[in-house]
Amino acid sequence: MADSGWDLIVVGAGSSGAALAVRSAERGKRVLLLEAGPDYRSAEMPEAWRSPNPIVALLHPTAAERMVWQGLDSTRTDKQPPALYWRGRGVGGSSSINGQIAIRPPMADFADWALPGWGPSEVLPYFAKLEDDELFGDEPYHGRGGPTPIYRTPQENWGAVDAALHRSATAAGYGWAPDVNAPEATGVSPYPINSRAGRRVSVNDAYLEPARALPNLTIRGDALVDRVLFDGSRAIGVRAVLGGTATTELADTVVLSAGAIHTPAILQRSGVGPAGLLRSLGIDVRADLPAGRGLQDHPIAMIQLPLTEAAAIKTPDDRHTNVCVRFTSAAGSPEGDLMFVSMNQSVLAMAFADTGAGAGAYGVWLNQNFSRGEVSLVSADPDAQPLVRQRMLSDERDLPRLRAGVRALAELARADETAPILSGSLESANKELFAALDNDSELDDHLLATAGDSQHATSTCRMGDPGHRDTVVDPDCRVLGFDRLRVVDASIFPSVPRANTNLAAIMAGELMADRLD
């Protein structure tokens, strides 16, 4: 036991870290939860971030600045300049700023990972444990009464773009799947949303707020962790900066849950990462591991829909999306490798979209992809944001499938079922896309120049066989070569799941809380 009295330090109060810290404290551990951004009570969350539509907060003069990491840029593809990469800052992490989508990965993802302790039968109980599913909670593969509410907007309250995507996809032969989180569900589905009474429920609300009275849980905000401290190969604590003052906290076990961008940055500053990079920055190398390598996200392409006045959203708080279509691009492709999404207001690809009230869109994202990027320090200064290169669509297997997805999406946009919501020509609203649509090379160039991401960063500290060159943590989330140091967040996923990542990240925190010794 370290002299401080902490059994466990958890770095990062996002989707994984909040769940892990609270469940560990409930099991009797003395837990210190450190968060680089602000700590605040649920009642103090800016109302703009409670809205069903994240554009309300993103356009607010101060809400985004407080809760989104500033200065964190990323190049989406190798053909694009850097642009802001939206990551949550403060208790709740990205669960406080995301689109509130509560889709589970298909169990096939975990079967494909083929990692002991992470198979479908082992993760499913934790997905059920974390949720309170309003419609399907009594199903054996769902949960009722858990911390995270799961809501689906009734069809009569969908937006015009939601309804048009449903009509056009159904007419094109995509089946209806009322519960996208049911095993093997494919087709047209309403989005499950982590909200209650029309208001966002983050992990700060669901996990931390009810646990703040626990005497053995301490939460400290504005605590920027510089690096992990070691005694030989054993992690003994962290060095953090609080209010401009460096401080040391010691514990029996350290868990990094700072997310797929900042967890590898902390490891690299601690001397755990690619040796050449570390030496170039004057950082002593403790372990030459690929921390920061393997970054994945879901690339998304959009078709803008010029909406009629009747089809446009009526108030800023109208929900921006309610309908998705999970499907397989072609025979022989990974199952469920593409997803169509409706956008009543174009906010999903935040760095690229027209966000006006009359600007809707259909989108398609590559739900399962092979391209990988990287996160690399540019300085040993913890205040310096790392360099993020997503390198989306760089693997030759990805562009053909997204190309097929865009062409299928164009058919839906041109369908009779979409026409009633359009105020003008699709071709005029999407000149460059439609000019390139029938030429593979030109369409690829267009996608490389315009594809956005879905803010689903994963896989920068990959979990796997300790003997594999890509592995950073073993299936117990232990950093290779070190004692009492683990990583528990989306950075450990071997690949980006075929779903939004929030529920999977919470699941990892729930699962690992039961496995920490």
C-alpha positions in Angstrom: 0.0 0.0 0.0 1.3 3.5 -0.9 1.8 6.0 1.9 -1.0 8.3 0.5 -3.8 5.9 1.5 -5.1 5.7 -2.1 -5.8 2.2 -3.3 -6.5 3.4 -6.8 -5.8 6.5 -8.9 -8.0 6.9 -12.0 -6.9 9.5 -14.5 -9.8 10.8 -16.4 -13.5 11.2 -15.4 -15.0 10.3 -18.8 -17.1 7.4 -19.8 -14.7 4.6 -18.7 -13.0 6.4 -15.8 -16.2 7.6 -14.1 -17.7 4.1 -14.2 -14.5 2.5 -13.0 -13.9 4.9 -10.2 -17.4 4.7 -8.8 -17.7 0.9 -9.0 -14.3 0.5 -7.4 -15.3 2.9 -4.6 -18.5 0.9 -4.1 -16.4 -2.2 -3.7 -14.5 -0.5 -0.8 -11.4 0.8 -2.6 -10.0 4.3 -1.6 -10.2 6.0 -5.0 -8.8 9.3 -6.3 -10.3 10.4 -9.6 -8.3 13.1 -11.4 -9.8 15.1 -14.2 -7.9 17.6 -16.4 -11.0 19.7 -16.9 -13.4 21.2 -14.5 -15.2 19.3 -11.8 -18.8 20.4 -11.3 -22.1 19.1 -9.9 -24.8 17.9 -12.3 -26.9 20.9 -11.5 -24.1 23.2 -12.7 -23.8 21.8 -16.2 -24.5 24.5 -18.8 -28.0 24.1 -20.0 -26.8 24.3 -23.6 -25.2 20.9 -23.2 -28.5 19.4 -21.9 -30.2 20.1 -25.2 -31.2 17.1 -27.5 -29.3 19.0 -30.2 -25.6 19.6 -29.6 -25.4 22.5 -32.0 -27.0 24.6 -29.3 -23.9 24.2 -27.2 -21.4 24.2 -30.1 -22.6 27.6 -31.2 -22.9 29.0 -27.6 -20.2 31.7 -26.9 -18.8 30.0 -23.8 -20.3 26.5 -23.4 -18.0 24.9 -25.9 -14.9 26.7 -24.7 -15.4 25.4 -21.2 -16.1 21.7 -22.0 -14.3 21.0 -25.3 -10.5 20.6 -25.4 -9.2 23.7 -27.2 -6.2 23.6 -29.5 -6.6 19.9 -30.2 -6.5 19.6 -33.9 -6.4 16.6 -36.2 -5.9 15.9 -39.9 -8.8 13.6 -40.9 -7.2 12.2 -44.1 -3.7 12.7 -45.6 -5.3 15.2 -48.0 -6.8 17.5 -45.4 -5.4 20.3 -43.3 -5.8 20.1 -39.4 -9.1 21.1 -37.9 -10.5 21.0 -34.4 -11.1 17.5 -33.0 -14.0 17.5 -30.6 -13.1 15.8 -27.3 -14.9 16.4 -24.0 -13.0 18.1 -21.1 -14.3 18.0 -17.6 -16.2 15.4 -15.5 -18.3 13.3 -17.9 -15.6 13.6 -20.6 -17.0 13.3 -24.1 -20.3 11.9 -22.8 -21.0 15.5 -21.9 -20.6 16.8 -25.4 -21.4 14.0 -27.8 -24.6 13.3 -29.8 -26.1 11.2 -27.0 -26.2 8.1 -29.2 -26.4 4.9 -27.1 -25.7 2.2 -29.7 -23.8 -0.9 -28.5 -21.3 -2.6 -30.8 -22.6 -5.8 -32.3 -21.4 -8.8 -30.3 -19.5 -9.9 -33.5 -16.9 -7.2 -32.7 -16.0 -8.9 -29.4 -16.0 -12.3 -31.2 -13.6 -10.9 -33.7 -11.3 -9.5 -31.0 -10.9 -13.1 -29.7 -9.5 -11.9 -26.4 -9.9 -13.9 -23.1 -12.3 -12.1 -20.8 -13.8 -10.0 -23.6 -16.0 -12.4 -25.5 -19.7 -11.7 -26.2 -21.0 -13.7 -23.2 -18.5 -11.8 -20.9 -19.2 -8.3 -22.0 -23.0 -8.6 -22.5 -23.9 -8.6 -18.8 -22.0 -5.3 -18.4 -23.9 -3.7 -21.2 -27.1 -4.7 -19.5 -25.8 -3.6 -16.1 -25.1 0.0 -17.2 -28.4 0.7 -18.8 -32.0 1.5 -18.0 -33.7 0.7 -21.3 -37.2 2.2 -21.4 -38.6 0.0 -24.2 -36.6 -3.2 -24.1 -35.2 -3.4 -20.5 -37.0 -6.7 -19.8 -35.3 -8.5 -22.7 -32.7 -10.9 -21.5 -29.9 -9.1 -23.4 -30.9 -5.7 -21.9 -31.1 -4.0 -18.5 -33.5 -2.0 -16.4 -32.6 0.2 -13.5 -29.0 0.8 -14.4 -27.3 4.3 -14.3 -27.7 5.1 -18.1 -31.2 5.8 -19.4 -31.9 4.5 -22.9 -34.6 6.4 -24.7 -35.9 6.3 -28.3 -37.8 9.2 -29.8 -41.3 8.0 -30.9 -41.8 8.0 -34.6 -44.4 10.7 -34.5 -41.8 13.0 -33.0 -39.1 12.4 -35.6 -37.8 15.2 -37.8 -38.5 15.4 -41.5 -35.1 14.0 -42.5 -35.5 11.1 -40.1 -38.9 10.2 -41.6 -37.5 10.6 -45.2 -34.6 8.3 -44.5 -36.9 5.7 -43.0 -39.2 5.9 -46.0 -36.5 5.8 -48.6 -34.5 3.0 -47.0 -37.6 0.9 -46.4 -38.6 1.3 -50.0 -35.1 0.3 -51.1 -35.4 -3.0 -49.2 -33.7 -2.3 -45.9 -35.6 -4.1 -43.2 -37.0 -2.6 -40.0 -35.1 -3.2 -36.7 -36.9 -1.5 -33.8 -33.9 -2.3 -31.4 -30.5 -1.7 -33.0 -28.9 -3.0 -29.8 -30.6 -6.4 -30.2 -28.2 -9.2 -31.1 -27.5 -9.3 -34.9 -29.8 -6.4 -35.6 -29.5 -4.8 -39.0 -31.6 -2.4 -41.1 -33.5 0.8 -40.2 -33.7 1.6 -36.5 -34.5 4.5 -34.2 -31.4 5.8 -32.4 -31.3 4.8 -28.7 -30.3 8.0 -26.8 -28.9 8.5 -23.3 -31.3 11.1 -22.1 -34.2 11.4 -19.7 -37.1 13.8 -20.2 -35.4 15.2 -23.3 -32.2 16.1 -21.4 -28.7 14.7 -21.7 -27.5 12.2 -19.0 -23.7 12.1 -19.0 -21.6 9.7 -16.9 -21.2 12.6 -14.5 -24.9 12.6 -13.9 -25.3 8.8 -14.1 -22.3 7.7 -12.0 -20.5 10.5 -10.2 -23.3 12.6 -8.9 -25.0 9.7 -7.0 -21.6 8.6 -5.6 -20.2 11.9 -4.4 -21.3 11.1 -0.8 -19.0 8.1 -0.7 -16.3 8.8 1.9 -13.7 6.8 0.0 -14.2 8.6 -3.4 -12.3 11.9 -4.0 -12.8 13.8 -7.2 -10.4 16.5 -8.2 -10.9 18.7 -11.3 -8.4 20.9 -13.1 -5.8 18.3 -12.4 -3.7 17.9 -15.5 -1.7 14.7 -15.2 1.8 15.0 -16.5 3.1 11.5 -16.1 3.1 8.3 -14.2 5.6 7.8 -11.5 7.5 4.5 -11.1 9.7 2.6 -8.7 11.5 0.3 -11.1 8.8 -1.3 -13.2 6.1 -0.6 -10.7 3.7 2.3 -11.0 3.4 4.1 -7.7 1.5 7.2 -8.5 1.3 10.3 -10.8 2.6 13.8 -11.1 -0.1 16.3 -11.8 -0.5 20.0 -12.1 -3.2 21.6 -10.1 -3.7 25.4 -10.3 -0.3 25.8 -11.8 1.4 23.8 -9.0 3.0 20.4 -9.5 1.9 17.8 -7.0 2.5 14.1 -6.5 -0.1 11.5 -5.7 0.8 7.9 -4.7 -1.4 4.8 -4.9 -1.3 1.1 -5.0 -2.6 1.0 -8.6 -2.8 3.6 -11.4 -5.4 3.4 -14.1 -5.2 5.7 -17.1 -8.7 6.5 -18.5 -8.0 9.8 -20.2 -9.2 8.7 -23.6 -7.7 7.6 -26.9 -5.9 10.9 -27.4 -4.7 11.9 -23.9 -4.0 8.4 -22.5 -1.2 7.7 -25.0 0.1 11.2 -24.5 0.5 10.6 -20.7 2.2 7.2 -21.4 4.6 8.9 -23.9 5.5 11.6 -21.3 6.1 8.8 -18.8 8.6 7.1 -21.2 6.3 4.5 -22.5 5.9 4.8 -26.3 7.8 4.6 -29.6 11.4 4.9 -28.6 12.4 7.1 -31.5 9.7 9.6 -30.8 10.6 9.8 -27.1 14.3 10.2 -27.7 13.6 13.0 -30.2 11.9 14.9 -27.4 14.5 14.2 -24.7 12.3 11.7 -22.8 14.0 8.7 -21.2 12.6 5.5 -22.7 11.2 3.1 -20.1 9.5 0.8 -22.7 9.4 0.9 -26.5 5.7 0.2 -27.0 3.3 1.4 -29.7 1.3 3.7 -27.4 -0.3 6.3 -29.7 -0.2 4.1 -32.8 -3.3 2.5 -34.3 -5.8 5.4 -34.0 -9.2 4.7 -35.6 -12.4 6.6 -36.0 -15.5 6.3 -38.3 -15.1 8.4 -41.5 -18.3 9.9 -42.7 -19.5 11.4 -46.0 -22.6 13.5 -46.4 -25.1 14.5 -48.9 -26.5 17.9 -48.1 -30.3 18.2 -48.3 -31.7 21.7 -49.0 -34.9 21.5 -46.9 -38.3 23.1 -47.4 -39.4 25.5 -44.7 -41.9 22.8 -43.5 -39.1 20.2 -43.2 -36.6 22.4 -41.4 -36.2 22.1 -37.6 -38.6 24.4 -35.8 -36.6 25.2 -32.6 -32.9 25.0 -31.7 -33.7 22.2 -29.3 -35.3 19.9 -32.0 -33.4 16.6 -32.0 -30.7 16.6 -34.8 -31.0 12.8 -35.6 -33.2 9.9 -34.7 -32.7 7.3 -37.4 -29.9 5.1 -38.6 -29.5 2.2 -41.0 -26.9 -0.5 -40.3 -26.1 -2.6 -43.3 -23.3 -4.6 -45.1 -21.7 -2.9 -48.1 -21.3 -6.1 -50.3 -21.0 -9.8 -50.1 -17.7 -10.7 -48.5 -17.5 -7.4 -46.6 -17.5 -7.3 -42.8 -21.1 -7.6 -41.5 -22.6 -4.2 -40.7 -19.7 -2.3 -42.1 -21.7 0.7 -43.2 -24.3 2.9 -41.5 -26.6 5.6 -43.0 -27.7 8.4 -40.6 -30.3 11.1 -40.8 -29.4 14.7 -39.9 -32.4 17.0 -39.4 -29.7 19.6 -38.9 -26.1 19.0 -40.2 -24.1 18.8 -37.1 -22.6 15.3 -37.1 -19.5 16.2 -39.1 -19.0 19.3 -37.0 -15.9 20.6 -38.6 -17.4 20.5 -42.1 -21.1 20.8 -42.1 -23.5 23.7 -42.8 -25.3 24.0 -39.5 -28.1 26.3 -40.6 -31.7 25.4 -39.6 -32.6 24.7 -43.2 -29.6 22.5 -43.9 -30.3 18.8 -43.5 -28.3 15.9 -44.6 -28.0 12.2 -45.2 -24.7 10.7 -44.0 -22.9 7.4 -44.4 -20.1 6.3 -42.3 -17.7 3.4 -42.5 -18.7 1.4 -39.5 -15.8 -1.0 -39.7 -12.5 0.1 -41.2 -8.9 -0.8 -41.5 -7.1 2.5 -41.8 -5.0 3.6 -38.7 -3.5 6.9 -37.6 -1.4 8.0 -34.7 -1.2 10.3 -31.7 2.3 11.7 -31.1 3.7 14.2 -28.6 5.2 17.4 -30.0 6.6 18.4 -26.6 7.2 17.0 -23.1 5.1 19.9 -21.8 1.8 18.5 -20.5 0.0 21.7 -21.7 1.0 21.0 -25.3 -1.6 19.1 -27.3 -0.3 16.1 -29.2 -0.2 15.8 -32.9 -3.2 13.8 -34.1 -3.1 12.2 -37.6 -6.2 10.1 -38.2 -5.1 8.9 -41.7 -8.7 7.8 -42.4 -9.2 6.1 -45.8 -5.5 5.4 -46.1 -5.9 1.6 -46.2 -6.8 0.4 -49.7 -9.7 -1.7 -48.3 -11.6 1.3 -47.0 -12.2 3.7 -49.9 -14.0 1.3 -52.1 -16.5 0.5 -49.4 -17.2 4.1 -48.5 -17.4 4.9 -52.2 -20.1 2.2 -52.5 -21.9 3.6 -49.4 -22.0 7.1 -50.9 -23.4 5.9 -54.1 -26.1 3.9 -52.2 -26.8 7.0 -50.2 -27.2 9.1 -53.3 -29.9 6.7 -54.5 -31.8 7.3 -51.3 -31.4 11.0 -51.6 -32.7 10.9 -55.2 -35.6 8.6 -54.3 -39.2 9.7 -54.5 -39.6 9.2 -50.7 -37.0 12.0 -50.1 -38.3 14.5 -52.7 -41.1 16.0 -50.6 -38.6 17.5 -48.0 -36.3 19.1 -50.7 -36.5 22.8 -51.6 -34.0 22.7 -54.4 -31.8 20.5 -56.5 -29.6 17.9 -54.9 -27.0 18.4 -57.7 -26.8 22.1 -57.0 -26.4 21.6 -53.2 -23.7 18.9 -53.8 -22.0 20.0 -57.0 -18.5 18.5 -56.4 -19.9 15.2 -55.1 -22.3 14.6 -57.9 -19.8 15.6 -60.5 -17.5 12.9 -59.2 -20.1 10.3 -58.3 -19.7 8.0 -61.4 -15.9 8.1 -61.6 -14.1 6.0 -59.0 -10.9 8.0 -59.0 -12.6 11.4 -58.8 -15.0 10.2 -56.1 -12.0 8.9 -54.1 -10.3 12.3 -54.4 -13.5 14.0 -53.3 -13.9 11.7 -50.3 -10.2 12.2 -49.2 -10.7 15.9 -49.4 -14.1 16.1 -47.6 -14.6 13.1 -45.3 -15.3 14.0 -41.7 -15.0 11.9 -38.6 -17.6 10.9 -36.0 -15.6 11.7 -32.9 -15.2 8.0 -32.1 -11.5 7.9 -31.4 -10.2 4.4 -30.3 -7.3 2.0 -30.4 -4.2 4.0 -29.5 -3.2 1.6 -26.7 -4.4 -1.6 -28.2 -5.3 -4.6 -26.1 -4.0 -8.0 -27.4 -1.6 -10.9 -27.1 1.4 -9.7 -25.2 3.6 -11.2 -27.9 2.1 -9.2 -30.7 4.0 -6.1 -31.9 0.8 -3.9 -31.8 -0.1 -4.6 -28.2 0.2 -2.1 -25.4 -2.0 -3.7 -22.8 -2.8 -7.4 -22.1 -6.4 -8.6 -21.8 -6.4 -7.6 -18.1 -5.6 -4.0 -19.3 -2.1 -4.1 -17.8 0.6 -2.1 -19.6 3.1 -4.5 -20.9 6.3 -4.7 -18.7 4.8 -2.8 -15.7 3.2 -3.7 -12.5 0.1 -1.9 -11.1 -0.4 0.2 -14.3 -3.4 -0.3 -16.4 -5.3 1.5 -19.2 -9.1 1.4 -19.2 -10.8 3.4 -21.9 -11.5 3.3 -25.7 -7.8 3.4 -26.4 -7.6 -0.3 -25.6 -10.1 -1.4 -28.2 -8.2 -3.5 -30.8 -10.3 -1.7 -33.5 -13.1 0.9 -33.6 -16.4 -0.9 -32.8 -19.1 -1.0 -35.4 -21.1 1.5 -33.3 -20.8 4.8 -31.5 -18.3 4.3 -28.7 -19.8 5.8 -25.6 -21.6 2.6 -24.3 -18.6 0.4 -25.1 -16.4 2.8 -23.1 -18.7 2.7 -20.1 -18.9 -1.1 -20.4 -15.1 -1.3 -20.2 -15.1 0.7 -16.9 -17.9 -1.5 -15.4 -16.2 -4.7 -16.4 -12.7 -3.8 -15.2 -14.0 -2.5 -11.9 -14.9 -6.1 -11.1 -11.5 -7.4 -12.2 -9.1 -5.1 -10.5 -7.3 -6.9 -7.7 
